[in-house]
Amino acid sequence: MAGNKGRGRAAFTFNVEAVGFSRGEKLPDVVLKPPPPFPDTDYKPAPLKTGESEDYVLALKQELRETMKRMPYFIETPEENQDIERYSKRYMKVYKEEWIPDWRRLPRELMPRKKCKKAGPNSKQAKDRGKGTPLINPSDVLKKIEELEKQGDGEKSDEENEEKEGSKDKSKEGDDADDEDGAAEQEDYDEEEQEEENDYINSYFEDGDDFGADSDDNMDEATY
Amino acid sequence: MTQAEIKLCSLLLQEHFGEIVEKIGVHLIRTGSQPLKVIAHDTGTSLDQVKKALCVLIQHNLVIYQVHKRGVVEYEAQCSRVLQMLRYPRYIYTTKTLYSDPGELIVEELLLNGKLTMSAVVKKVADRLTETMEDGKTMDYAEVSNTFARLADTHFVQRCPLVPTTDNSDPGPPPPAPTLVINEKDMYLVPKLSLIGKGKRRRSSDEDAAGEPKAKRPKHTTDNKEPIPDDGIYWQANLDRFHQHFRDQAIVSAVANRMDQTSSEIVRTMLRMSEITTPSGAPFTQPLSSNEIFRSLPVGYNISKQVLDQYLTLLADDPLEFVGKSGDSGGGMYVKDLHKALASLATATLESVVQERFGSRCARIFRLVLQKKHLEQKQVEDFAMIPAKEAKDMLYKMLSENFISLQEIPKTPDHAPSRTFYLYTVNILSAARMLLHRCYKSIANLIERRQFETKENKRLLEKSQRVEAIIASMQATGAEEAQLQEIEEMITAPERQQLETLKRNVNKLDASEIQVDETIFLLESYIESTMKRL
């Protein structure tokens, strides 16, 4: 407000009468509360359209809603076990037909990886790990160290490198842990490759198990 | 995405696909496109469930995926597509009116399943139709696939983008996700299928009762044929085409209301003629000469060429300009200005909302401002012929509800109120947006209320369902009337009353949802068509 003239009306820079208040009339109080959740309506709503087609669409809608619940696409949340088994529950169960998606149309990563569960996923994974990691890792490390030495960046880079390795290992571990608990998965397609491709994401978005430790490391790094 | 839209999407997803899908879907709508692992991490859902949910969403065309560099697949939700789930009953009903029962069921199956192969649709539909028929009668596959072909001809169903066939000789690892290709030429091409057979009843007892030898059946059906003839060719409902149909119907009925039945029939003919030639998003139809229109009028319509010309001139002269004249050749060339038609429909919707919310005198002011474009406050009071004080009150009320906007034009650069013009105007686009937003909100409220009502009475509903099931099974076994009566009395009179109230309330809420969606459709099409012009 421009100026503090302090004499009631004069606090406004415009003619109050223009907004519909006659001279000497009291201005309404300032409203300080939110509007009511169910404000009074001045006019009653018009009635809904009714007719044969409206009724039919209504029936269709309700039927569609019920059918949708019985489709295989409706994923129910797994219920927690109830102490008492209700007799009525048995009748409530709906039997859904199975739905097999056309995997040719979907990204490969969406395939559930279930098949080797019976074949002992742990042993297979252990083998994989035994084969895979030692072969890849040392050579990688050596290469990296060599590169870094060429750059001639002394101790610092070495330390950094170590740090990187450390975090990489950690993320790898995290990976494996993840794979194990998701042992329902893993199938024919190449695990190693997938990991290489997604390396970046894995190490950044692992489910937060060792997030605290990592961030600590980063803190240390930041101090020197 | 506004909060109201997200809320509505969440409710719709939850109702159609359950809570897990809802969680993933809403997360995607909020955050935009994201890779799988990030979704799982951010939503705190197990990877398995995220995968399942994504499969469901992709199946229903609600999520699309894209391969990014480094082979990361990102998923993106289609918010506007999710909102169209509201309209599913209307799509189905429309096909029923156009193509009767087989058409209805075809579109219903496609909407329920997202996408399906033609053979699967035909089989399902034939089975369902057979079940509703009397004993001994069956639905022929051929009839259903004929309807399907007609639906494809009129573009109501279309092919989904295809996975290109790759030769296996390709070395190197397969891509992380298939790239889907749209083949414009084949979009509506129905694969040549020899679908022979009839719909089956689900119960084998029915078959026995029908007295047909069992061994004969399987030969007819495609069940045990290993290679499916149209494997990989999926179909979906073409919602844009449905929208085009809705829009045309809205225009036709508007013309009928404004002028008369005959003129609406002429407009309908014009629209039908340009249905296939004009793309659904075009602002104008192709110009049509009056001779062409005359030839295409429905056979039973007995109006002379002269009368038709008079009608066309009348339609072109109407201030709402449902039909525009584009030239004089060929007895006069006429176009249908679709954008303008949508604009007048949207404006009419706004006007009627103002009238129902604020009364007819406010509606008068609103129409006045609409007509005169810009008006000063004093002018509004004078032109509307409403006492100054009341007029101000109404004007401010509409201003505060954002139906009317205020434009300041300062005479001096300091914007001093005493030296500024204040012009009131109606910005139709922004008012339509505001109203659309409100519609989303009210539908969300309606759904929530409905869910609340059902939840409150859950126990009662379950009981009545159980009783009904018992009665049905007893009737099947041939129980006596007295026994049935006894079971029916398990639901007490007050309970029955409560159930009836519930049913009435739910019906009302559902009907309101459907009808609010009609307004949503109008406003959405108007906004979309305006945005295309800008």
Interface residues (C-beta under 8 A of the other chain):
Chain A: T13 F14 N15 A18 V19 G20 T41 D42 Y43 P45 A46 L48 K49 T50 S53 E54 Y56 V57 L58 L60 K61 Q62 L64 R65 T67 M68 M71 Y73 F74 I75 E76 T77 S88 Y91 M92 P101 D102 R104 R105 L106 P107 R108 E109 L110 M111 P112 G182 A184 E185 D190 E193 E197 N198 Y200 I201 N202 F205 E206 D207 G208
Chain B: E15 H16 F17 G18 E19 I20 V21 P35 L36 K37 V38 A40 H41 S46 L47 D48 Q49 K51 K52 A53 L54 C55 V56 I58 Q59 H60 Y65 V67 R70 G71 V72 V73 Y88 P89 R90 I92 Y93 K96 T97 E108 L111 L112 N113 G114 V163 P173 P174 P176 A177 P178 L180 G232 Y234 E356 R357 F358 G359 Q377 A388 K389 K392 D393 Y396 A416 P417 S418 E462 R466 A469 V506 N507 K508 D510 A511 S512 E513 I514 Q515
